[in-house]
Amino acid sequence: MEYLFGIDLFNFAYWWECHEVFESFWHAVGQDTQQGNCFQALIQLAAANLKRFLGNELAAQKLARSALARLQTLPHLYMGMDMLELRGIVQDDITRSGQARLLVKLLNP
């Protein structure tokens, strides 16, 4: 349930709070695990959104690139997300310098 709450926080622009939720998962599952890698990518995407909102596009781009590198190591479908789609969204975000709002979509069960 907390995972879904973290996704909602991300999508409703509570990026700092989202970071806090996902960081607790990241520590719980282990930083060097596949799940930990996924949570770290989501944390970086939340931080990228926050940096962009604060006007620091350079930091936002760096974080988004780091997140994209982590997302590329994950299977096509992972933790309720279509990673191919998410990677495409992040790549578009990087290319367009954040002109579109970055959201995390979950697949329907």
Backbone hydrogen bonds, N-H to C=O, Kabsch-Sander energy under -0.5 kcal/mol:
donor,donor_aa,acceptor,acceptor_aa,energy
5,F,1,M,-2.0
6,G,2,E,-2.5
7,I,3,Y,-2.0
8,D,4,L,-2.4
9,L,5,F,-2.7
10,F,6,G,-2.2
11,N,7,I,-2.6
12,F,8,D,-1.9
13,A,10,F,-1.6
14,Y,9,L,-3.1
15,W,13,A,-0.9
18,C,14,Y,-2.5
19,H,15,W,-2.3
20,E,16,W,-1.9
21,V,17,E,-2.1
22,F,18,C,-2.8
23,E,19,H,-2.3
24,S,20,E,-1.5
25,F,21,V,-1.3
26,W,22,F,-2.6
27,H,23,E,-2.2
28,A,24,S,-1.8
29,V,25,F,-2.8
30,G,26,W,-1.1
33,T,30,G,-1.3
37,N,33,T,-2.3
38,C,34,Q,-2.0
39,F,35,Q,-2.7
40,Q,36,G,-2.5
41,A,37,N,-2.0
42,L,38,C,-2.2
43,I,39,F,-2.4
44,Q,40,Q,-2.4
45,L,41,A,-2.3
46,A,42,L,-2.3
47,A,43,I,-2.5
48,A,44,Q,-2.4
49,N,45,L,-2.3
50,L,46,A,-2.2
51,K,47,A,-2.8
52,R,48,A,-2.5
53,F,49,N,-2.5
54,L,50,L,-1.9
55,G,52,R,-1.5
56,N,51,K,-2.9
57,E,55,G,-0.9
60,A,56,N,-2.0
61,Q,57,E,-2.7
62,K,58,L,-2.1
63,L,59,A,-2.4
64,A,60,A,-2.4
65,R,61,Q,-2.3
66,S,62,K,-2.0
67,A,63,L,-2.5
68,L,64,A,-2.5
69,A,65,R,-2.1
70,R,66,S,-1.7
71,L,67,A,-2.7
72,Q,68,L,-1.9
73,T,70,R,-1.5
74,L,71,L,-1.6
78,Y,76,H,-0.5
78,Y,81,M,-2.6
81,M,78,Y,-1.9
83,M,76,H,-2.9
83,M,81,M,-1.0
84,L,76,H,-0.7
86,L,82,D,-2.5
87,R,83,M,-2.9
88,G,84,L,-2.0
89,I,85,E,-2.4
90,V,86,L,-2.6
91,Q,87,R,-2.6
92,D,88,G,-2.5
93,D,89,I,-2.3
94,I,90,V,-2.4
95,T,91,Q,-2.6
96,R,92,D,-2.6
97,S,94,I,-1.0
98,G,93,D,-2.7
103,L,101,R,-0.6
105,K,103,L,-0.6
107,L,80,G,-3.4
